Amino acid sequence: MDHINYLKRFQASDLTEPSFEHLAELQFRHMQHIPFENLDVIRRVPIYLNLSTIYEKLVTARRGGYCYELNGLFHWLLNELGYDAHLLSATVCRPNGQWAKADTHAAILVQMEQPYLVDVGFGDATIQPIPLDGTERTDSSGTYWIESRGDGFFDLIRRRNGAQRTLYRFNRESKSLVDFHEGCVFNQVSKESTFTHADLATRATESGRITLSDRELKVKENGNETKIVLTTEEKKNVLAETFGIVLDGAD
């Protein structure tokens, strides 16, 4: 694996020196250029928690992935660049308020002058590091902060358009990629998984986000949102032109 080629993959070759400013820019550029997507899950292509395999998919094949792939490889990159970073597990709170299977989301904690939550693998969420001290951070997708529950756990919370909800709950315990094997299998095969029902691809933009969900394309820009229902051919074109993904026989 070559971290320089990885940086080139998301146009970040100028961000090799560790700093908070570079960390924030690395996260944003990664989320702009490497999509969150579940296309392999839908097509029953197995996903293995092996960094070399993930590197081949994300960097060489120029694909995206879901949390284990995106945060797994980004965590490796941060450590290659000299950051003090480790993986952590989180439990997602779905939009309906129900909790997903425990500890099946992978995120990253980066220790600088204080600890920051970094996540390039949660889809429509913050594009910048969030401190654990409760300080609010606002970007094009909403206002985010982290609340300590006082029991060793923390909640990532978002406020958007006046509505507030918890996105997920985590603690600071260091995890290895292999620790997510059960969650990775669950999210590939279970009917209860968010990712086993329809194609999903999403990436951040300079002023919002572009999301393909099954055949619906949703574009958020400067607070405005448009939705378009695509034909089969239009969907293939969007995957190729907007997300850089070309799949044989994709529909």
C-alpha positions in Angstrom: 0.0 0.0 0.0 1.2 3.5 -0.9 -0.1 6.3 1.2 1.0 8.9 -1.5 -1.2 7.2 -4.1 -4.0 7.2 -1.5 -3.6 11.0 -1.0 -3.6 11.5 -4.8 -6.9 9.5 -4.9 -8.7 12.3 -3.1 -6.5 15.3 -4.2 -4.7 15.7 -0.8 -1.0 15.3 -1.8 -0.3 18.7 -0.2 -1.5 17.6 3.3 1.3 15.4 4.5 2.3 17.4 7.6 0.2 16.6 10.8 -1.8 19.6 12.0 -5.5 20.2 12.9 -6.0 22.3 9.8 -4.6 19.5 7.6 -6.7 16.9 9.5 -9.9 18.9 8.8 -9.0 19.3 5.2 -8.1 15.6 4.8 -11.5 14.6 6.1 -13.4 17.1 3.9 -11.5 16.1 0.7 -11.9 12.4 1.5 -15.6 12.9 1.8 -15.8 14.8 -1.4 -13.9 12.4 -3.6 -14.4 8.9 -2.1 -18.1 8.1 -1.8 -19.9 6.2 0.9 -21.5 3.4 -1.0 -23.0 -0.1 -0.5 -23.0 -1.4 -4.1 -21.0 -4.5 -3.3 -23.4 -5.4 -0.5 -26.4 -5.2 -2.8 -24.6 -7.3 -5.4 -23.4 -9.9 -2.8 -19.8 -9.2 -3.4 -18.1 -10.1 -0.1 -16.3 -7.3 1.8 -13.3 -8.4 3.9 -11.7 -6.4 6.7 -8.3 -6.6 5.1 -6.4 -3.3 4.5 -4.7 -4.4 1.3 -8.1 -5.5 -0.2 -9.7 -2.3 0.9 -6.8 -0.3 -0.6 -7.2 -2.1 -3.9 -10.9 -1.2 -4.0 -10.8 2.4 -2.8 -7.5 3.5 -4.4 -6.7 1.3 -7.3 -10.3 0.6 -8.5 -11.4 4.1 -7.4 -14.5 2.9 -5.6 -16.1 3.9 -2.4 -17.2 1.8 0.5 -19.0 1.8 3.9 -17.7 2.6 7.3 -15.3 -0.3 7.9 -13.6 0.3 4.5 -13.6 4.1 4.6 -12.6 4.6 8.2 -10.4 1.5 8.3 -8.2 2.8 5.5 -8.3 6.4 6.5 -7.3 5.4 10.0 -4.2 3.6 8.5 -3.4 6.8 6.5 -3.6 9.1 9.5 -1.1 6.9 11.4 1.2 6.8 8.3 1.1 10.6 8.3 2.1 10.8 12.0 -1.3 11.4 13.7 -2.2 9.7 17.0 -5.4 7.9 15.8 -7.3 4.8 16.8 -10.5 3.1 15.7 -13.5 3.1 17.9 -16.9 1.4 17.8 -20.3 3.1 17.9 -23.9 2.2 18.0 -26.1 4.1 15.5 -29.4 5.7 16.4 -31.7 5.5 13.4 -33.9 8.4 12.3 -36.9 6.7 13.9 -35.2 6.7 17.2 -34.4 3.0 17.3 -30.9 1.8 18.0 -29.2 -0.4 15.5 -27.1 -3.4 16.4 -24.6 -2.4 19.0 -21.1 -1.5 18.1 -21.5 -2.0 14.4 -20.2 1.4 13.2 -16.5 2.1 13.0 -15.2 5.7 13.5 -11.9 7.3 14.5 -10.6 9.2 17.5 -7.6 11.5 16.8 -5.7 12.9 19.8 -4.2 16.3 19.3 -4.3 19.1 21.8 -7.6 17.4 22.7 -9.4 14.4 21.3 -11.5 14.7 18.1 -14.0 12.4 16.6 -13.2 11.9 12.9 -15.6 10.0 10.6 -15.4 9.7 6.8 -17.7 6.7 6.7 -21.1 7.8 8.0 -22.7 9.2 4.8 -24.6 12.4 5.4 -22.9 13.8 8.4 -20.2 16.2 9.6 -17.4 17.0 7.2 -15.0 18.1 10.0 -13.4 16.8 13.2 -15.7 17.3 16.3 -14.1 17.8 19.7 -15.3 15.7 22.6 -15.7 18.7 24.9 -19.2 19.7 23.7 -18.1 22.6 21.4 -20.4 23.0 18.5 -19.2 22.8 14.9 -21.3 23.9 12.0 -21.0 23.0 8.3 -23.2 22.7 5.3 -24.9 19.6 6.7 -25.8 21.0 10.1 -24.5 21.8 13.6 -22.8 19.0 15.5 -21.5 18.5 19.0 -20.7 15.6 21.4 -22.3 15.2 24.8 -20.6 13.1 27.5 -23.1 10.8 29.2 -20.9 10.6 32.3 -20.7 6.8 32.1 -17.7 6.6 29.7 -20.0 7.0 26.6 -20.5 10.0 24.3 -23.3 10.9 21.9 -22.7 12.6 18.6 -25.7 15.0 18.1 -26.8 17.0 15.1 -29.2 20.0 14.8 -30.6 20.6 11.3 -33.5 22.8 10.3 -34.5 23.2 13.9 -34.6 19.4 14.6 -32.1 17.7 16.9 -31.2 14.0 17.0 -28.5 11.7 18.2 -26.6 10.1 15.4 -24.6 7.5 17.4 -23.2 6.6 20.8 -19.5 5.6 21.4 -16.8 5.2 24.0 -13.1 5.9 23.6 -11.9 2.2 23.8 -9.4 1.5 21.0 -10.5 -1.1 18.5 -8.8 -3.0 15.7 -10.3 -3.5 12.3 -10.8 -7.2 13.0 -13.0 -6.3 15.9 -15.7 -5.3 13.4 -15.9 -8.7 11.7 -19.3 -9.5 13.2 -20.7 -6.1 12.3 -19.3 -6.2 8.8 -21.0 -9.6 8.2 -24.3 -8.4 9.7 -24.4 -5.3 7.6 -23.8 -7.4 4.4 -26.4 -10.1 5.0 -29.1 -9.1 7.6 -32.5 -7.8 6.6 -32.2 -5.6 9.6 -29.1 -3.9 8.1 -29.6 -0.5 6.6 -27.4 -1.5 3.6 -29.1 -4.7 2.3 -32.2 -3.1 0.7 -31.2 -0.7 -2.1 -28.2 0.9 -3.8 -26.8 3.9 -1.9 -24.0 6.2 -3.0 -23.3 9.6 -1.4 -20.5 12.2 -1.3 -20.0 15.7 0.1 -19.6 18.7 -2.2 -18.3 22.2 -1.6 -21.7 23.4 -0.7 -23.8 20.4 0.2 -24.1 16.7 -0.8 -25.2 14.4 -3.7 -27.0 11.2 -2.8 -28.2 8.4 -5.0 -30.7 6.1 -3.2 -31.9 3.3 -5.5 -33.0 5.4 -8.5 -33.6 8.7 -6.7 -30.9 11.4 -7.0 -31.0 14.0 -4.3 -28.8 17.1 -4.6 -28.4 19.5 -1.6 -26.7 22.8 -2.4 -26.6 25.9 -0.2 -29.6 24.7 1.8 -31.7 23.9 -1.2 -32.6 20.4 -2.2 -33.8 18.8 -5.5 -34.8 15.3 -6.2 -34.9 13.4 -9.5 -36.1 9.9 -10.3 -33.7 8.3 -12.8 -34.0 5.7 -15.5 -31.7 2.7 -15.6 -29.4 4.4 -18.1 -29.4 7.7 -16.2 -28.5 5.9 -13.0 -25.5 4.2 -14.7 -24.4 7.6 -16.0 -24.8 9.2 -12.6 -22.7 6.5 -10.9 -20.0 7.0 -13.5 -20.0 10.7 -13.9 -20.9 11.9 -10.4 -19.4 9.1 -8.2 -16.7 7.7 -10.5 -18.2 4.2 -10.3 -18.5 1.9 -13.2 -20.0 -1.5 -12.6 -20.7 -4.1 -15.2 -24.4 -4.8 -15.4 -25.2 -2.2 -12.7 -28.9 -1.2 -12.7 
